[in-house]
Structure formats: C-alpha cells, structure tokens
Amino acid sequence: MDRRKFFKVCGTSVLLANSVGRRSWAATQERLKVRLVQAAPAISFAPVYIANVRKFWQDEGLDVTARLVKGGALGITALVNSETDFACVAAGDPLIATEKGLPIVSVAGIATSLTMSMAAHKDWMRSKGLTPQSPIKERVLALRGARIGVATVGGGPAQYGRYLLRSHGLDPEKDAVFLPVGQAATRIAALREKQVDVFIGGAPDAEITEAEGYGALYISLAKDVPVFQDFVDIVVTTTNDFAEKNPEAVRRVARTIGRANNLLQSDPKAATSALKQAFPKVDPAVMDKAVANVRLAFRRDALMNESMWQNTVEVLHASGMLKSQPSVSEGVLWTNKFLK
C-alpha cells in the first residue's frame, strides 16, 4: 500500500472515529491530539488498520495524525527528534536504539509472535522433493544453496533467515545467498520470475503467491520455529520523556491497540472485514487466509512479558543486530503499565 492509500484509509491527516459503546465516556473526556508513524504498510500492523477502519481512536478521545515512513529506523528518528509522539515499528528498532542510549520505551505489543513467513516457488520445491508439509528440518536444510529474497540484506527478515539457517547447522554466509529484492510487489515478482527460490516477508505475500499458483507458504516462522512463537515482532514505542509528561495519551493509544488485538481474537470475521477495507486491492480470499495464518500473533490486550522479550533479544544478539543483551525486566525496554 502506498502512502496515498494509507491516508485514504486513515483520513488525510487525522484519524477520526465513531465510538463503539463509549460515546458518553469520550464526550466527557478531554480530546487529545497525538502523532503516530508506522514503519510499513503490512498486515503485521493489523491492529493499527483495525483501529483506523473501526474508528477506535475517537472512542478513547484521541485525534491521531498518522504518517507512513519507510522503515523502523526512520520511525525511531522521527520519535527521538520529536517529529512524532509514537512509532509503530519492529521490536528490533527500539532495541537497537536503546543500545545506542536513546531513551525510548515500548508501551504496547502489536504483534508478539513473528508474523513473517517464507514463501517458495513450487518448481524449486519439486526439485528438492519437498512440500510445505515436509518436516521442518528437511525444509530448512534444503535451503543450502538457495537464493533467498529479502527486503534488505541487513534488515530483520534477513537476520531471522540467518538465525533459522544457523540453528540448523548451516552457515548463512556460505550456504545461502540473501538477495535484496524490496518489499511486497517486487518481492513477489522476484519469486514469480524465479529470480529467487524463496523469500521472507510478511502476510499476505506468501498467500498471494499461492493464489497466483506458482508459490506456497513454505515455512511459517512462528508456527514452525518455537522461539518465534513467543517473540516481540511489532510494538508501539514512545520516548520516556513523552510517557512521563503525557501518561493519559500513552494509556489511550496503548488501550486502543489492545482493543484492536482483542477484536482479532474474539471476532476474527469483523477484524478481517476491517482489513479488507484497509487493503482493497488484496483479493478477499487471500486476506481471509492471511489473517487466519497470523491472527494468533496479536495477543489480547497487547500485553507483553519478559519471556517474549528475552527470546527477541537472544535472536537479535545471535544474528548480530544487537551487540549486547540488555535487561528484559519490565520498566527497562518495555512496560505494561499503560495497559492496566
């Protein structure tokens, strides 16, 4: 989704919303204006899109000015430069930022299982004698010599791929080639044209290759790799200073994300309907399948815990994205206090 479509969903600058069961509450509360950036137009940010379409923000008395940026690094830069109040980014971005001494904290877990997957070309799978139902060890070891498409060779998907190979005894620097093929449409085209054998990306990329007939969801990282099941993927981050000075704004933003997460769990049909409005060019059947594949990553109330943060830190440290292993105790990198 390009920026124009993002703003078409969100409103040109302000995300206004009707209330759902909280009109009287919202009418009596001071309305708060906040700014938010989002690092990518992907289903891994599903609760943000649901809050936009279902108009949950105004239920919490919020007027949200939204902006799409290209990548989490730009989102963190906007945050620390006071160009935004909140950044919705991959968890690796605030981890890297805090390692550099930047005073930021994650206040809501948008997705707390890894929502990425690996898609493979059917011809390549046939050449290996494999299917998506083959044992995970066989599917990973078959990646020896594979051309793996990623957005960038240093980004999260590439690092998760390297971790996967290394955890099965392969050398990611020698046994596979990671090729930068960009995001979404260009990544899908690279597989279709056999420029790569597999790619790593978010939903609904793998599901689109299945619908078009030449690809399949080869490895679901969260379902097939235990460490990624309890893993902080996407978060809402703010600065410590903003959280200290504006606790009510932080509470309302975090609570909105939690409410959208809850809709994904309690009423997936309604949540999927909202996402179809947010992504009108995605085939509805593809969206149904994509949401079914990743829905459980969006935990109730957007709560986080030490275990998932520990897994995230260990993976990013092992992949080289983090030089140290910071404390994962609540109140250091993250907090649930605005969700309670």
N, C-alpha and C positions, 0 to 999 in steps of 0.2 A: 504494500500500500504506500503510495507516495504521500507527500505532505498535504497536498490538496484534498485527497480523500480522507486523510486523518482529520483534518479540520472540518470536513463536511460532516463527519460523524460527531465530532466533539463540539461543533459550533465554531464560528470564525475565530473567536478568541476566548469566549467564556462558556464554560460548560454549565448550562442551566438545567434544572431538573424538576420534574414534578415529584411530589412526595408519595411515599407508599406507606400509609399508616402512621406518619409522623407530621402531618401538616400543622397541627396545633403546636407541637414542640418547636418546629422550625420557625413558625410565625412569631414565637415569643423570644427567640434567641437572636443575639447579635449575629448578623451575617458576616462571615469572614472571607476575605479575598486572599487566595493563595495562588502561587505559580508552581507549575509542575512540568518537568520534562520527562520524556520517555525515550529510551535508547534505541528502540527498534519497533517496526510495525509487525509484530508476531503474536501468535496465539499464546505464547508463553506469558504475555501481558494480558491475558484474557480478563482478569478481574477489573482492570482499568477500562477496557472496552465495555464490559458489562455495566460498570458504574456510569459510563457515558450514555449508553443507549437506554438503560433502565432509569437513568436520571436519579441515581442515589446520592449524588453530591449535595443537591439542594436539601434533601431530607436531613442532612447533617448541618444545614445552614452554611453551605460553602458555595462561593463563586470561584471556580477554578479556571485559570488561564493555562491552557495546555500548549506544549510545543514538542514537536518530534525532532530529535537530534540523531546524528549518525554515530551511534556507538556510545558505550558507557563512559569512556574517557572524557568525551565532550560533556556528558551529563554531569560528571563529577566536577569538571572545570567550571561549568555554569553554577553549580552549587557553591563551591568554595569562593567564587567571585561574586556571590550574592546576586546572580542573574536569575536565579530560581530559588524556590523555597524547598522543593522536594525533587528528588531524582529517582525515577523507576529504572533500575539498572540490574545487570547480572551481579551476583554477590561478589564475584572476583574483583569488581571495580572498587567498591568501598574497602575491601580487604587490602588491595594494593595501595589505596590512598592512605589508609591508616598506618600501613607500614612505613609510608613516607612522612608520617607525622601530621597528616591532615585531620582536624578534629571533627569527624563525622560519625553518625550512628544510624544503624538500620532499625526502623520502627515498626515494620510490618513485613511478614513473609508472603509475598505474592505467590510464588511457587516454591515449594520446599521438597520437591523431588525433581530430578533433572528432566526437563521436558524435551530434550533433544533426542534424535534417533539417527540411525544410519540407514540410508536407502542404497540399494544395489541394483545394477542393471541385470535383467533376467538372463541375458546371454552370458554375462560373467558368472552368475551363479551356476548356470548349466555347465559351464566349462570347469567348475570346481566340484560339480556333483553335489551341490548343496541346495537347500531351501531355507526359508525363514524358520522352519520348524526343526532344523538340524540342531544338535547340541551346541550350546553357546561356545564351548571350547573349540569345536571344529570351525564354527563361523569366524571366530577371531583368528585362529591360526591360518585360515585361508587368506587372510589379508596380507600375508607375506608376498611382497612384490606388487601389491595393489596400488593403484593411483587413487588417492583419497582426496576428494574435493572439499575444501573448507572456505569460509569467507575470507580469512587472512591466515597466514601460516603461524602467527603468534597469538591469535585470539583464543577464546575459551573453547570453541569446538575442536580446534586443532590440538589443544592441550588435553582435552578429555580423550580424544582419539589416541594420543601418545600414551596416556595413562593406561588405557584399555590394552594397547599392544604390550606395553611393558609388564602389566600384571599377568600376562600370559606367556612371558618369557621371550617376547620379540623385542628387537631393538628398533624403536620408531625412527631412528636416524638412518638406519641401514636397510631395514626390512620392508619399508613402505615409502611412498613419495606423497607428501602433502602438497597439494596444488591450490593456490588461491583462485577461486572461481566466483567470488562475490556471493551475494545474497539471493534468496528466493528464486526469481525467474531465471537469472543467469546460472545459478547453481543447478536448477532443474534442467535447463538446456544443456549444460555440460554433460549430465548423465545421459540425456536423450541422444546426444550426438556422439556418445562414447568417448568423450574427452577425458572422462574419469570412469573408474569402475564402480566406485561408491562415493557417497558424500555424507557429511554430517551436518544436520541442520534441524531447525525447529518445525513443529507442525504448522501448516499441513503439507510441507514439501514432499515428504515420503508418500503421503496419501495421494498427492497429485500424480506422482509417477505411477502409482498403482492404477489410478483411474484412467491414465493415458495408455496403460498397457505394457510398458517396457520396463518398469521398475517394480520394486517391492520394498516394504519396510523390513530391512534385514536384521537390524539389532535395535531394540528399544533399550536405551541406556538405563532407564530407571527400572524397567521390568526384568531385564536380563543381567544387570550388574548390581549386586546388592548394595555397594557403597553409594550408588547414585539414587537409591530409593529414599534414603533419609539424608537429604542434601539440599543446601540452600541454593536455589537457582536464581530467582528474581526477587528483589527486595525494594521496599520504599526506604530511601535514605534521606537524611537531612543533616544539618550541622548541629553540633552540640549547642552552639550559641542560639540558633533559632529555636531548638527544642526547649531550651531553658527559658527563653523570653516569650514563647508562644505555645505553651503546653496544650491549650484548648484547640488550636489549629491542628497541631500534630495528632491529638486524640481523635479529632473528627476525620482527618484523612485516613488514619490507620483503621478506624472503625468502618469507614466506607469500604475499604479494601476487604476487610473481614466479612462484611455483609455480602459482597460480591462473591467471595470464596464460598460462603455458605450456600448461595444460590446454586453454584455449580454442584454442590453435594446434595442438596435437598430437592432441587428441581432442575435437573440437567436439561430437560426439554426447554424450559424457559431460558436458561442460560445460553443454550445453543442457538435459540431463536435470536437472542440479542447479538450473538457473534455473527450470525448470518447477515444481520443488518450492518454490522461493522465492516464485514468483508464481503460486499455484494458480488464481487467477481469470482469468488470461490464457489464451485459447484456445491449446492446444498448437501448432496450425499457425501461429498468429500469432507465437508465441515462436520457432518454427523460422526463420521469415522474418526476424524482428527480429535474432536472433543472427547469421544469415548476413549481414545488412546491415552490422553493426557489428563483427564478430569481429576484423577485422584492426586495429582501433584498440588492441587490448590486446597490446602488443609483448612479446616473450619477455623473461623475467627482470625485467620492469618497469623496464628501463634507460631513462635519459633522455640527451639530448645538447644541446649548445649551439644547434644549428640549430633544433630544435623550440622551445626557449625563446625564441630570437630572433624566430621567427615569432609566437609568442604575445605577446611584449612589443610588437612592431610593430603588431599588430592592436588590442591594447587601448589603445595610445597613440593610434593613429589614430582610434579610436572615442571617445576622451575618458575612458576609465576610468582610465588612467594619465596623470599629468601629466609624468612623466619617462620616460626609457628606461634602466633600471638595467643594470648589467653582467650578462651571462648566463654568465659564466665559472663553471665548476664550483667549488663551495665557497662561493658567494655566496648565490644564491637556492635552489640545489638541490645535491644530491650523490648519486653512485652508490656511495660508499664502503661503505655498509651492504649493498650488493647483491653485493659481491665476496667 
